[in-house]
Amino acid sequence: MTSARRVAVTGLGLVNPFGGDLPDFFGRMLRGESAIRLYTREDDVLRPLSVPAVRCANFDAEAALGRSLAYTMDRYSQLGTAAALSAWRDAGLPRTQEAPRNDWGVSWGTALGGTLTFESGYIEMLRGRERVPPLSVVLGMSNAAASHISIQLGLGASSATYSVACASSAVAIGEALPKIRSGEATLMVVGGSEAPLSYGVVRAWEAMRILALGDEASSVRACRPFSSDRQGLVLGEGAGAMILEDWDHAVRRGARIYAEFAGCGSTSDHDHLVRPNVDGQTRAMRMAIRDGGMTPDEIDYINAHGTATREGDPIEIAAIRGVFGSRSPAVAVSATKSMHAHMLGATGVVEAIITVLSLASQEAPPTAHLDDLDGECAGVRHITGGSLRGSLRAALSNSFAFGGSNTVLAFRAAH
């Protein structure tokens, strides 16, 4: 480790598709419940759209943020700010401060930013409107969520936004680690948000032929990571936030500590824009374990990237086997995208939250719908059929992205 300073996770917040609170969401993950449903959209300009997806249908931005504030935000900013405020409350931190704290900052991730704002403007122009709404730029800019969070919480330290495709929020979390370790920051609000269910975005992913298909009845099982009959990923919207804090600072203020954020590993595949690479993923996991001052023998659970694509799933399992060797059959693995879908830039933090809660509760969720394991994905302890209870000392959360970016977060049970 680069510093003796330890980093505590003291607050967690989610805007999730089930609409309930954090315990409700995690309980559903433990039970293997899927939030995936058939998403349909009809428009007088565009062709009808019908794909399995995850929407936060119960989210009320005005109730969560107030009408005037919600009006100045794209949906991705609404989701993100609501998640950050929830994590802030969960950490027991004061909402109002006399002056901005220059040692408190925000590190946020999003792959697409305010795509809904821009698309709605384009559609209105196709309908004959001469101009887009005047707030389009400030609603749609990718750093809008981080800016709103800084303003609402009085965070005077750095406000940074990372856009690294599907690893965006994992990178944002990892980039906050050295700031706290070095003493540059005492507390960081980290996470990510995504609202990718615009017509153009869904059609673009559909054109790549990697989206899962389904009808009203089968959509709930559309995402089946590691399964022999998997057919592709499912898109979803959502947001998550974590409060990372200098351990001693957290102890002094009597904060509840969910887990220790121990290490991070980031690598580049450096050989292909979209094809995953065993070596890059292996190096990222090893780097995270080493950065956390741990050995592979201490890792008991991995929240896998597991998108349910034909090519990606076996490569990730091969990378895990490369890191853990003969111990691989004892390492518990699950892919929770089977339930909450792929939230692109927000997925990393949602899965990190699930990983942290697994350590805090000593219970890890399953991969849903994994009834027939693909032989190429064998060699690890897949959690299926229900949650896994047991001694969980440390865990990894994997995030891999188009562009060849691999980020792995390592957490240790609080003690």
Stockholm file with secondary structure:
# STOCKHOLM 1.0

chainA/1-415         MTSARRVAVTGLGLVNPFGGDLPDFFGRMLRGESAIRLYTREDDVLRPLSVPAVRCANFDAEAALGRSLAYTMDRYSQLGTAAALSAWRDAGLPRTQEAPRNDWGVSWGTALGGTLTFESGYIEMLRGRERVPPLSVVLGMSNAAASHISIQLGLGASSATYSVACASSAVAIGEALPKIRSGEATLMVVGGSEAPLSYGVVRAWEAMRILALGDEASSVRACRPFSSDRQGLVLGEGAGAMILEDWDHAVRRGARIYAEFAGCGSTSDHDHLVRPNVDGQTRAMRMAIRDGGMTPDEIDYINAHGTATREGDPIEIAAIRGVFGSRSPAVAVSATKSMHAHMLGATGVVEAIITVLSLASQEAPPTAHLDDLDGECAGVRHITGGSLRGSLRAALSNSFAFGGSNTVLAFRAAH
#=GR chainA/1-415 SS CCCSCCEEEEEEEEECTTCSCHHHHHHHHHTTCCCCEEEEECCSSSCCEEEEEECCTTCCHHHHHCHHHHHTSCHHHHHHHHHHHHHHHHTTCCSCCSSCBTTEEEEEECSSCSHHHHHHHHHHHHTTCSSCCTTHHHHHCTTHHHHHHHHHHTBCSCEEEECCGGGHHHHHHHHHHHHHHHTSCSEEEEEEEECCCCHHHHHHHHHTTCBCCCCTTTGGGCCCTTBTTCCCBCEECEEEEEEEEEHHHHHHTTCCCCEEEEEEEEEECCSCSSSCCHHHHHHHHHHHHHHTTCCGGGEEEEECCCCCCTTHHHHHHHHHHHHHGGGGGGSEEECTHHHHCBCGGGHHHHHHHHHHHHHHHTEECCCTTCCSBCGGGCSSEECCSSCEESCCCEEEEEEEETTTEEEEEEEEECC
#=GC SS_cons         CCCSCCEEEEEEEEECTTCSCHHHHHHHHHTTCCCCEEEEECCSSSCCEEEEEECCTTCCHHHHHCHHHHHTSCHHHHHHHHHHHHHHHHTTCCSCCSSCBTTEEEEEECSSCSHHHHHHHHHHHHTTCSSCCTTHHHHHCTTHHHHHHHHHHTBCSCEEEECCGGGHHHHHHHHHHHHHHHTSCSEEEEEEEECCCCHHHHHHHHHTTCBCCCCTTTGGGCCCTTBTTCCCBCEECEEEEEEEEEHHHHHHTTCCCCEEEEEEEEEECCSCSSSCCHHHHHHHHHHHHHHTTCCGGGEEEEECCCCCCTTHHHHHHHHHHHHHGGGGGGSEEECTHHHHCBCGGGHHHHHHHHHHHHHHHTEECCCTTCCSBCGGGCSSEECCSSCEESCCCEEEEEEEETTTEEEEEEEEECC
//
